[in-house]
Amino acid sequence: LLVFFMHLTLFLGNPLFPIYLVKQLQFSDQEIALGNSLFYLTLFLGSTQLGLISGRIGHRRTLAGGMMLTCLYPALIAITQGLMLFLLASILGGLAWTLAGGALANYILEETPPNQQPLYLAWYNIALQSGVLMGALSAPIFANWLGIVPALMVAAVGRLLSGLTLWQLSSKAVPNPALTAQPPGNI
């Protein structure tokens, strides 16, 4: 259920970003491409440090912290009036997705018994894709009902709530020794 809600909130803003950037802010293709490039550059560079971060605070907290940070992208986009704040939002969005997206796979594998990975990953994929679909379908409804800026803020609040829920659950989680035991031999 949490995987569904997390992806629903992640994709609640996605269909609205290009509409807002082009229609409201009248950004050019080059300006949007620059923001996307900064997002992916930050994602790439951040990924090189993901092992260090996850090693220090754990996959669960890295995922939760990254998910909380993802709220900054739609919130900053909603208040953006110029290119510089959009570029900052793109950098912060790349950093947030480095943490959330990178730690997500590790978190799933950490919680999955090795002999049941195909089954768990199938259910994970169903929850993920259902959340993506519902988020993308709900976004225009929220935008038509509330307006595009309030809909972006709804996406931001949803992402923050997902992250806070993950953080709360990660602080209560007790690692399963059977899942965290070291395999024999050197790896």
ChimeraX attribute file (.defattr): number of C-alpha atoms within 10 A of each C-alpha:
attribute: neighborCount
match mode: 1-to-1
recipient: residues
	/A:1	9
	/A:2	13
	/A:3	19
	/A:4	21
	/A:5	21
	/A:6	25
	/A:7	23
	/A:8	28
	/A:9	29
	/A:10	24
	/A:11	22
	/A:12	30
	/A:13	30
	/A:14	17
	/A:15	16
	/A:16	21
	/A:17	18
	/A:18	14
	/A:19	13
	/A:20	18
	/A:21	22
	/A:22	13
	/A:23	10
	/A:24	12
	/A:25	15
	/A:26	12
	/A:27	17
	/A:28	11
	/A:29	11
	/A:30	9
	/A:31	15
	/A:32	18
	/A:33	12
	/A:34	16
	/A:35	21
	/A:36	18
	/A:37	16
	/A:38	20
	/A:39	23
	/A:40	19
	/A:41	16
	/A:42	20
	/A:43	23
	/A:44	14
	/A:45	13
	/A:46	19
	/A:47	20
	/A:48	11
	/A:49	13
	/A:50	18
	/A:51	15
	/A:52	11
	/A:53	17
	/A:54	18
	/A:55	11
	/A:56	11
	/A:57	11
	/A:58	16
	/A:59	25
	/A:60	23
	/A:61	24
	/A:62	28
	/A:63	28
	/A:64	25
	/A:65	21
	/A:66	26
	/A:67	30
	/A:68	25
	/A:69	22
	/A:70	31
	/A:71	27
	/A:72	23
	/A:73	25
	/A:74	28
	/A:75	21
	/A:76	21
	/A:77	25
	/A:78	20
	/A:79	13
	/A:80	18
	/A:81	13
	/A:82	13
	/A:83	16
	/A:84	11
	/A:85	15
	/A:86	24
	/A:87	22
	/A:88	19
	/A:89	23
	/A:90	28
	/A:91	22
	/A:92	22
	/A:93	26
	/A:94	29
	/A:95	24
	/A:96	27
	/A:97	24
	/A:98	28
	/A:99	30
	/A:100	26
	/A:101	18
	/A:102	21
	/A:103	26
	/A:104	21
	/A:105	13
	/A:106	16
	/A:107	17
	/A:108	16
	/A:109	15
	/A:110	16
	/A:111	14
	/A:112	16
	/A:113	15
	/A:114	12
	/A:115	8
	/A:116	9
	/A:117	14
	/A:118	12
	/A:119	12
	/A:120	17
	/A:121	15
	/A:122	11
	/A:123	13
	/A:124	16
	/A:125	14
	/A:126	14
	/A:127	20
	/A:128	19
	/A:129	16
	/A:130	17
	/A:131	24
	/A:132	22
	/A:133	16
	/A:134	17
	/A:135	24
	/A:136	21
	/A:137	15
	/A:138	18
	/A:139	24
	/A:140	18
	/A:141	13
	/A:142	20
	/A:143	18
	/A:144	10
	/A:145	11
	/A:146	13
	/A:147	12
	/A:148	22
	/A:149	20
	/A:150	15
	/A:151	25
	/A:152	29
	/A:153	21
	/A:154	22
	/A:155	29
	/A:156	27
	/A:157	19
	/A:158	23
	/A:159	30
	/A:160	24
	/A:161	18
	/A:162	25
	/A:163	24
	/A:164	16
	/A:165	16
	/A:166	23
	/A:167	20
	/A:168	13
	/A:169	14
	/A:170	18
	/A:171	10
	/A:172	9
	/A:173	10
	/A:174	8
	/A:175	11
	/A:176	11
	/A:177	8
	/A:178	9
	/A:179	13
	/A:180	10
	/A:181	8
	/A:182	10
	/A:183	7
	/A:184	6
	/A:185	5
	/A:186	5
	/A:187	5
